[in-house]
Amino acid sequence: MRSSAKQEELVKAFKALLKEEKFSSQGEIVAALQEQGFDNINQSKVSRMLTKFGAVRTRNAKMEMVYCLPAELGVPTTSSPLKNLVLDIDYNDAVVVIHTSPGAAQLIARLLDSLGKAEGILGTIAGDDTIFTTPANGFT
């Protein structure tokens, strides 16, 4: 099998596993991929794949924290219906705090980070349902 074909199979298997919403650690994902015959997979490669595909940790139906893929792959746009996920916004001269629906903070922070300094965003830190955003100079 060609290298690119192997990579495509790995990506397909990886995405299928995350759709199951039952893996709470990178080690569990590594073990599941190895069981499927991907012997050269390791934690660092899984970590890079999680980042590449924008995976986030959120609560599944059993209220367990698990890795999953966001509904939209790639960088979300400002035309996405993400505004429905923002519950409240508080701010002072140094920080903007955004409260979101559970599990939505990392996705919204990713959107804000993609806007960058040109739109007044110096950086973000996201938890499960809260985002700390620092405005760039001149936007306070």
N, C-alpha and C positions, 0 to 999 in steps of 0.2 A: 504494500500500500504506500502511495506517495506520502511525503511529509505533510503537504497541504491537506490531503484527504484525511490523514490522521488528526490534524489540528481541527478540521471541520467536525469530525466525529467527537472529539473531546469537547468542543464548544457545545455541540448538540446535547451530549450527555450531561454536561455541566448545567445547562439551562433547564433540562428536564428534571434534574435533581432539585434545583432551587424551586421549581414550581410545586414540588411536593410539600414545601414549607415544613420540614421536620428536622432540619440540620441546625443545631445550635452552636456548633464550633467548626472551625476550618478543618480540624483533624477528622471530624465525622465525614466531611465532604471528601477529603483525601481517601479515607477508607472505602467509601462508596464507589469512588472512581476506580480505585485499585481493584475492587471486586468485579468491575465491569471490564477489566483487562487493560487499563491505563497504568502500566507498571511504573512509568517514569514520572508520575505526578508526585508532587510534594507540597508541603504547606505553603512555601513561598510562591509557588506557581498558582495555587488556589487563591492566595491573597491578591496577586496581580490580576487574576481573572475577575475576582469580586469587584475590584476597583474599576477595571476596564468596562465591565457591564453595568456599573452603577448599583450593585447589590447593596441592600440595606438590611439592618436587623430590625425586625418588627414582631409584634405578637401575632401568633397564628390563632386559629379557632379555639385551641386548648389553652390559650393565654401563655404559651411558651415563647420565649425570645428565639427567633429563628432567622436565618438568612433567606431573603427572597429578592426577586428582581422587581424594580418599579414597573408600574403599568406601561410607562413610556420608556423605551430604550433611547439612549442618546440624551443630549441636553434638552431639557424642557424649554418651551418658549413662553413668552409673556402672553400669548393667546391661548395657552392651555387653561383648562378650568381649575387651576390650582387655587385660585382665590377663594374657592369654597372650602378649602382646607384650613385657611387662616381664621383663627377664632378671635384673637385679640392682639393689639400692638401697644406696647408701652415704650417710652423713651425718656432720656435726659440728654444733657449736652455731650455725653461720651458714648452712650450705648443705646441701641434699639433692641428691645426684647420682643420677639414674635412668638405667640402661643398658637400651636396648631393642633389639629386632630392627632390622636396617637398614631405614631408611625410615619407621619408626614413631614416632620421637621428636616430630615436629611435631604429629601427630595426638593423641598423649597429652598433650603440653603444652597443646594447645588445650582439652582436657577439663579439665586442672588450672586453666587460666586462667578457665574458665567457672565453676568452683567459687568462686573468689575468696577474699577475706579472711575471710568467715564460716566457711570450712572451714580457715583457717590458711595460705592460699597468698597471699603478697605478690606474687609474679610468677615467670615462667619464661623461660628462654632455651633454645631447642632447636636442635640440629644434626641430623645424619642419624640417629644412634643414641644420642645422649646428651642429657639434659635437666638443666640446673642450675635448681633451685627454691629460692627464698628463703622461709622461713616467716615469717608475720606475727608481730608482737610478741605474746608470751604463749603461743606455740605451740612454742617451742624446748625 
